[in-house]
Amino acid sequence: MRLKIIRADDEIQHVALSGRLDIQGVNEIQYEFQQATTMVPKPTVVDLSKVTYIASLGIGMLVSAAKFIERSGARMVLLSPSPLVGKTLETSSLHQVIPIAHEEAAALALLR
């Protein structure tokens, strides 16, 4: 599991995850993800296009960060989940908690 910071400035945090968000992947990335997304809560885009699998633990990690960011008055948006991950997110109704966009412009619009 890997995390890449795409953009980090005063206005937005944009990170990309790649790999499997299963128990091992979450254990590898959770601390770094929390630091990148919640240290200074602000509007956040999480690119999931290179995540090949997501388990309930991975969903929990995303929800936890999104709730923390929301308490500060900002939002988190998930960007471009792969078809398998998108289906899992839809089945779990995560889209009702964290908005999902399929294009970066749409994700940025949802953060406003």
VOGU-3710 file (C-alpha; in Angstrom, 3 decimals, decimal comma):
1> mrlkiiradd> 0,000/0,000/0,000  1,325/3,431/-0,908  0,265/7,023/-0,333  1,301/9,885/-2,578  0,606/13,525/-1,820  -0,607/15,188/-5,012  -1,330/18,631/-3,594  -0,961/20,115/-0,132  -1,540/23,823/0,287  -3,692/26,165/2,352
11> eiqhvalsgr> -6,801/25,402/0,295  -6,811/21,656/-0,290  -5,210/18,320/0,494  -5,113/15,817/-2,384  -3,680/12,362/-1,770  -3,601/9,214/-3,893  -3,650/5,685/-2,535  -2,455/2,634/-4,430  -2,550/-1,042/-3,584  -4,926/-3,119/-1,495
21> ldiqgvneiq> -6,804/-1,578/1,435  -7,110/-4,888/3,249  -5,880/-5,511/6,803  -2,224/-5,501/5,756  -2,611/-2,414/3,550  -4,441/-0,462/6,243  -1,790/-1,409/8,799  0,905/-0,159/6,410  -0,741/3,151/5,527  -3,142/4,169/8,305
31> yefqqattmv> -0,786/6,386/10,317  0,593/8,149/7,239  -2,939/8,603/5,842  -4,218/10,088/9,101  -1,255/12,447/9,285  -1,756/13,585/5,687  -5,510/14,090/5,950  -6,304/15,089/9,528  -3,215/16,837/10,925  -4,561/20,137/9,567
41> pkptvvdlsk> -8,146/19,360/8,529  -9,100/20,983/5,230  -11,004/20,027/2,088  -9,519/16,694/1,008  -9,565/14,636/-2,184  -8,588/10,968/-1,877  -7,781/9,408/-5,257  -8,689/5,712/-5,204  -8,057/4,980/-8,898  -5,092/2,725/-8,099
51> vtyiaslgig> -6,688/0,920/-5,152  -7,367/-2,609/-6,366  -9,328/-3,884/-3,351  -10,968/-2,369/-0,276  -12,054/-4,278/2,826  -14,265/-3,045/5,661  -11,166/-1,958/7,587  -10,195/0,298/4,665  -13,694/1,752/4,559  -13,450/2,392/8,289
61> mlvsaakfie> -10,165/4,252/7,826  -11,755/6,512/5,200  -14,887/7,147/7,283  -12,845/7,966/10,385  -10,789/10,562/8,518  -13,859/11,997/6,753  -15,736/12,418/10,053  -12,731/14,141/11,635  -12,399/16,512/8,670  -16,151/17,166/8,717
71> rsgarmvlls> -16,025/18,215/12,381  -13,635/20,994/11,347  -16,127/22,253/8,763  -14,442/20,776/5,676  -15,266/17,758/3,489  -13,586/14,727/2,012  -14,348/13,474/-1,505  -13,280/10,133/-2,958  -12,026/10,312/-6,532  -12,198/7,727/-9,308
81> psplvgktle> -12,517/4,411/-7,507  -11,749/1,421/-9,725  -14,833/-0,609/-10,779  -14,342/-3,277/-8,080  -13,695/-0,715/-5,351  -16,579/1,448/-6,584  -18,945/-1,520/-6,373  -17,807/-2,233/-2,806  -18,280/1,418/-1,824  -21,743/1,434/-3,400
91> tsslhqvipi> -22,747/-1,821/-1,700  -21,614/-0,460/1,662  -23,492/2,835/1,027  -20,296/4,779/1,684  -21,343/7,304/-0,952  -24,014/8,457/1,529  -21,259/9,398/4,007  -18,432/10,486/1,694  -19,185/11,898/-1,766  -17,620/10,081/-4,724
101> aheeaaalal> -16,570/11,827/-7,945  -15,193/10,345/-11,140  -13,361/13,451/-12,372  -11,080/15,826/-10,505  -13,108/18,913/-11,485  -16,254/17,310/-10,050  -14,411/16,388/-6,856  -13,188/19,962/-6,415  -16,721/21,274/-7,042  -18,068/18,968/-4,313
111> lr> -15,562/20,409/-1,842  -16,918/23,943/-2,276
//
